[in-house]
Amino acid sequence: DAKTTQPTSMDCAEGRAANLPCNHSTISGNEYVYWYRQIHSQGPQYIIHGLKNNETNEMASLIITEDRKSSTLILPHATLRDTAVYYCIVRVSSSYDKVIFGPGTSLSVIP
Amino acid sequence: NAGVTQTPKFQVLKTGQSMTLQCAQDMNHEYMSWYRQDPGMGLRLIHYSVGAGITDQGEVPNGYNVSRSTTEDFPLRLLSAAPSQTSVYFCASTKGTTETQYFGPGTRLLVL
């Protein structure tokens, strides 16, 4: 099962785009890339997910490289409320027990 | 919809005591799971269920029991609490294996 690596922490100026990278070099063809965030010990919140193509929703954009070995979560206009820990995980489509949450990236949005 | 609810929010136990953490969802999701989160770490899967009457072990199942008698409820039981079980516990549910997970607000457990 693929695992992910993310930077431990990042800073971003308020109003600027936050680009959070994730490496998943051993990802398999049937594994999806998911992003969640956790604000101050609350339950994790789903952000976005994708398989091969880039995805966009009201919260963020997900850019997946063509070889699928890495991805970037983009928060287009970061606000103070986006300060959180961001988790990049990969999920095997047919195996529910293989969800692995690593330590994530702690994003601090600075005024 | 209330989503995923967890009770209690906080609990203090003495070593050796037993308790049940409650989890309920009203979204008719088949899949439910329990995670624990220790300070500065990600979430680790304890047990999960793919439907009523079906449960299986996750990454860290020792010391915990689960059952799934209904689609809505997925309680987590600590039979004999230990200080190593001090953690924040999150319950989650999802419609299918590739669907998004919805997490509850968590239960903060302290075992003395």
Boltz contact constraints between the chains, C-beta under 6 A:
constraints:
  - contact:
      token1: [A, 32]
      token2: [B, 98]
      max_distance: 6.0
  - contact:
      token1: [A, 43]
      token2: [B, 90]
      max_distance: 6.0
  - contact:
      token1: [A, 43]
      token2: [B, 103]
      max_distance: 6.0
  - contact:
      token1: [A, 43]
      token2: [B, 104]
      max_distance: 6.0
  - contact:
      token1: [A, 43]
      token2: [B, 105]
      max_distance: 6.0
  - contact:
      token1: [A, 43]
      token2: [B, 106]
      max_distance: 6.0
  - contact:
      token1: [A, 44]
      token2: [B, 103]
      max_distance: 6.0
  - contact:
      token1: [A, 46]
      token2: [B, 100]
      max_distance: 6.0
  - contact:
      token1: [A, 93]
      token2: [B, 97]
      max_distance: 6.0
  - contact:
      token1: [A, 93]
      token2: [B, 98]
      max_distance: 6.0
  - contact:
      token1: [A, 96]
      token2: [B, 31]
      max_distance: 6.0
  - contact:
      token1: [A, 96]
      token2: [B, 48]
      max_distance: 6.0
  - contact:
      token1: [A, 96]
      token2: [B, 97]
      max_distance: 6.0
  - contact:
      token1: [A, 97]
      token2: [B, 48]
      max_distance: 6.0
  - contact:
      token1: [A, 97]
      token2: [B, 58]
      max_distance: 6.0
  - contact:
      token1: [A, 101]
      token2: [B, 42]
      max_distance: 6.0
  - contact:
      token1: [A, 101]
      token2: [B, 43]
      max_distance: 6.0
  - contact:
      token1: [A, 102]
      token2: [B, 42]
      max_distance: 6.0
  - contact:
      token1: [A, 103]
      token2: [B, 41]
      max_distance: 6.0
  - contact:
      token1: [A, 103]
      token2: [B, 42]
      max_distance: 6.0
